[in-house]
Amino acid sequence: MYTAHGHLDRDALIRQHAPLVRRIAQHMIAKLPPNVELDDLIQVGMIGLADALSRYESSQGVQFETFASQRIRGAMLDELRDNDWMSRSSRKGQKDIERAIHKLEQELGRAPKESEIAEAMDMPLDEYQSLLGKVRGAQLIYLEDISPSDDAGESFLDRFVADTDADPFAILRDVRLREALVAAIEHLPEREQYVMAMYYEHEMNLKEIAAVLNVTESRVCQLHSQAIARLRTKMRAH
């Protein structure tokens, strides 16, 4: 979309792609605790969209929406990390879970069962499951970056390479991280693998996943948080 002088029409492009910002924000907010506001994510995303407009060059051979999606998502993630959106208790709970999982994996040589993690943390199973629900949102690590997120099905790597500021060594590092993460997901317990596939690959919401697994939405949230804790433990080595 260009002006009569052959330049990108910034105002028109921003209006056209505002729904893209909202779509990305809505997808992201579903993974975050209630204290994060949708409007705040959208506002930051609009800044990311404006940044994409200032950096985009059609000669790169990448569609603008593909390029903008990366900038919008990156702006939102940066804002969340900079403002330390997780409460102190949630952050501590997440670390306690990860420590217990790591210790059990070393002792057992396999992925520990939910009941074993609860026992290692010296708490009843229902209390541990409640904690899993409370740490929802700690999952904003690698998964948001590597999962397809646009209509063209572009991967994170495709979008990252399209960035002219990208460091080749950073690209190589992220490829290796992706490979390690995929391998880690394959070693998750079967039900947690299903949750991750439905949530990230098929972009199903909690209600839809709960219906497939015949469990409650809160149980899906618990399984998701537990899967993320396992993955974070595995990925520490990378």
C-alpha positions as CSV (number, residue, x, y, z in Angstrom):
1,M,0.0,0.0,0.0
2,Y,1.7,3.1,-1.3
3,T,1.2,6.9,-1.6
4,A,1.0,8.8,-4.8
5,H,4.7,9.4,-4.5
6,G,5.5,5.7,-4.3
7,H,6.2,5.6,-0.5
8,L,4.6,3.2,2.0
9,D,1.4,4.7,3.3
10,R,2.1,4.4,7.0
11,D,-1.3,5.4,8.3
12,A,-3.2,3.1,5.9
13,L,-0.9,0.2,6.8
14,I,-1.3,0.7,10.5
15,R,-5.1,0.8,10.1
16,Q,-5.0,-2.3,7.9
17,H,-2.9,-4.3,10.3
18,A,-4.4,-3.2,13.6
19,P,-6.5,-6.4,13.7
20,L,-3.2,-8.4,13.4
21,V,-2.0,-6.7,16.6
22,R,-5.2,-7.6,18.4
23,R,-5.1,-11.2,17.2
24,I,-1.5,-11.7,18.4
25,A,-2.4,-10.1,21.7
26,Q,-5.4,-12.3,22.2
27,H,-3.4,-15.4,21.5
28,M,-0.7,-14.3,24.0
29,I,-3.1,-13.2,26.8
30,A,-4.5,-16.7,27.0
31,K,-1.2,-17.9,28.4
32,L,-0.8,-15.1,31.0
33,P,-2.2,-14.5,34.5
34,P,-5.2,-12.2,35.0
35,N,-3.1,-9.2,36.1
36,V,-1.9,-8.7,32.5
37,E,-4.3,-6.5,30.5
38,L,-5.2,-7.1,26.9
39,D,-5.3,-3.4,26.1
40,D,-1.8,-3.0,27.4
41,L,-0.5,-5.7,25.1
42,I,-2.3,-4.2,22.2
43,Q,-0.8,-0.8,22.9
44,V,2.7,-2.2,23.0
45,G,1.9,-4.2,19.9
46,M,1.0,-1.1,18.0
47,I,4.4,0.3,18.8
48,G,5.9,-2.9,17.4
49,L,3.8,-2.4,14.3
50,A,5.1,1.1,13.8
51,D,8.7,-0.2,14.3
52,A,8.1,-2.8,11.6
53,L,6.9,0.0,9.2
54,S,10.1,1.9,9.8
55,R,12.3,-1.1,9.2
56,Y,10.5,-2.9,6.4
57,E,12.0,-3.1,3.0
58,S,10.1,-4.9,0.2
59,S,13.3,-5.8,-1.4
60,Q,13.9,-8.3,1.4
61,G,11.4,-10.6,-0.4
62,V,9.3,-11.0,2.7
63,Q,5.7,-10.0,3.0
64,F,5.0,-7.1,5.3
65,E,2.6,-9.1,7.5
66,T,5.1,-11.8,8.1
67,F,7.8,-9.2,9.0
68,A,5.4,-7.2,11.2
69,S,4.2,-10.3,13.1
70,Q,7.7,-10.8,14.5
71,R,8.1,-7.2,15.5
72,I,4.7,-7.0,17.2
73,R,5.2,-10.3,19.1
74,G,8.8,-9.2,20.1
75,A,7.5,-5.9,21.4
76,M,4.9,-7.6,23.6
77,L,7.4,-10.2,25.0
78,D,9.9,-7.4,25.7
79,E,7.3,-5.4,27.6
80,L,6.3,-8.5,29.7
81,R,9.8,-9.3,30.6
82,D,10.8,-5.8,31.4
83,N,7.9,-5.3,33.7
84,D,8.4,-8.5,35.6
85,W,4.7,-9.5,35.2
86,M,5.0,-12.7,37.3
87,S,4.4,-12.2,41.0
88,R,7.2,-13.2,43.4
89,S,5.2,-16.1,44.8
90,S,4.5,-17.4,41.3
91,R,8.1,-17.1,40.3
92,K,9.2,-19.0,43.4
93,G,6.6,-21.7,42.8
94,Q,7.8,-22.2,39.3
95,K,11.4,-22.5,40.4
96,D,10.5,-25.0,43.2
97,I,8.7,-27.2,40.7
98,E,11.6,-27.1,38.2
99,R,14.1,-28.0,41.0
100,A,11.9,-30.9,42.1
101,I,11.6,-32.2,38.5
102,H,15.3,-31.9,37.8
103,K,16.2,-33.8,41.0
104,L,13.8,-36.6,40.3
105,E,14.9,-36.9,36.7
106,Q,18.5,-37.4,37.9
107,E,17.4,-39.9,40.4
108,L,14.9,-41.9,38.3
109,G,16.4,-41.5,34.9
110,R,12.9,-40.7,33.4
111,A,10.2,-38.1,33.5
112,P,8.7,-38.2,37.0
113,K,5.0,-38.7,37.6
114,E,2.9,-35.9,38.9
115,S,2.4,-37.7,42.3
116,E,6.2,-38.1,42.6
117,I,6.8,-34.4,42.0
118,A,4.2,-33.6,44.7
119,E,5.8,-36.0,47.1
120,A,9.3,-34.5,46.4
121,M,7.9,-31.1,47.2
122,D,6.4,-32.4,50.4
123,M,2.9,-31.4,49.5
124,P,-0.4,-33.2,48.8
125,L,-1.2,-33.9,45.2
126,D,-4.2,-31.5,45.1
127,E,-2.0,-28.7,46.6
128,Y,0.7,-29.3,43.9
129,Q,-2.0,-29.2,41.2
130,S,-3.2,-25.9,42.6
131,L,0.3,-24.5,42.5
132,L,0.5,-25.5,38.8
133,G,-2.5,-23.4,38.1
134,K,-1.0,-20.4,40.0
135,V,2.2,-20.4,38.0
136,R,0.3,-20.2,34.7
137,G,2.2,-17.8,32.4
138,A,5.7,-18.9,33.1
139,Q,5.5,-20.5,29.7
140,L,6.6,-17.5,27.8
141,I,10.0,-18.9,27.1
142,Y,10.8,-20.3,23.7
143,L,7.4,-21.7,22.6
144,E,5.9,-18.3,21.7
145,D,8.8,-17.7,19.3
146,I,9.0,-21.1,17.6
147,S,5.3,-21.8,17.0
148,P,3.7,-20.8,13.7
149,S,1.6,-17.7,14.2
150,D,0.5,-16.3,10.9
151,D,-1.7,-17.3,8.1
152,A,1.2,-18.3,5.9
153,G,2.5,-20.7,8.5
154,E,5.8,-19.0,8.7
155,S,8.1,-20.4,11.4
156,F,10.1,-18.3,13.9
157,L,13.3,-19.0,12.0
158,D,11.7,-17.7,8.7
159,R,10.7,-14.5,10.4
160,F,14.0,-14.2,12.2
161,V,16.1,-14.6,9.0
162,A,13.9,-11.9,7.4
163,D,15.3,-9.4,10.0
164,T,18.2,-7.5,8.4
165,D,19.5,-6.8,11.9
166,A,19.7,-10.5,12.8
167,D,23.1,-11.8,14.0
168,P,24.1,-15.0,12.1
169,F,25.5,-16.5,15.3
170,A,22.2,-15.7,17.1
171,I,20.3,-17.5,14.2
172,L,22.5,-20.6,14.6
173,R,22.0,-20.5,18.3
174,D,18.2,-20.3,17.9
175,V,18.2,-23.2,15.4
176,R,20.0,-25.4,18.0
177,L,17.6,-24.3,20.7
178,R,14.7,-25.2,18.5
179,E,16.1,-28.6,17.8
180,A,16.8,-29.2,21.5
181,L,13.3,-28.1,22.4
182,V,11.6,-30.4,19.9
183,A,13.6,-33.3,21.3
184,A,12.6,-32.3,24.8
185,I,8.9,-32.2,23.9
186,E,9.1,-35.7,22.4
187,H,10.2,-36.9,25.9
188,L,7.2,-35.4,27.7
189,P,4.6,-37.8,29.1
190,E,2.0,-38.6,26.4
191,R,-0.9,-36.5,27.7
192,E,1.4,-33.4,28.1
193,Q,2.6,-33.9,24.5
194,Y,-1.0,-33.8,23.4
195,V,-1.7,-30.6,25.3
196,M,1.4,-28.9,23.8
197,A,0.5,-30.0,20.3
198,M,-3.1,-28.9,20.5
199,Y,-2.2,-25.6,22.2
200,Y,0.7,-24.5,20.0
201,E,0.5,-26.4,16.7
202,H,-3.2,-26.4,16.3
203,E,-3.8,-23.2,18.4
204,M,-6.8,-24.8,20.2
205,N,-8.0,-23.0,23.4
206,L,-8.3,-24.5,26.8
207,K,-12.0,-25.3,26.5
208,E,-11.4,-27.2,23.2
209,I,-8.4,-29.1,24.6
210,A,-10.4,-30.0,27.7
211,A,-13.2,-31.4,25.6
212,V,-10.8,-33.6,23.6
213,L,-9.1,-34.9,26.8
214,N,-12.4,-35.1,28.7
215,V,-11.0,-33.1,31.6
216,T,-11.6,-29.6,33.1
217,E,-10.0,-26.4,31.7
218,S,-8.2,-26.0,35.0
219,R,-6.7,-29.5,34.5
220,V,-5.5,-28.6,31.0
221,C,-3.8,-25.5,32.5
222,Q,-2.1,-27.7,35.2
223,L,-0.8,-30.1,32.5
224,H,0.4,-27.2,30.4
225,S,2.3,-25.6,33.3
226,Q,3.8,-28.9,34.3
227,A,4.9,-29.6,30.7
228,I,6.6,-26.1,30.6
229,A,8.4,-26.8,33.9
230,R,9.8,-30.0,32.4
231,L,10.9,-28.2,29.3
232,R,12.5,-25.4,31.1
233,T,14.4,-28.0,33.2
234,K,15.6,-29.7,30.0
235,M,16.5,-26.5,28.2
236,R,18.7,-25.1,31.0
237,A,21.6,-27.1,29.5
238,H,21.2,-25.0,26.3
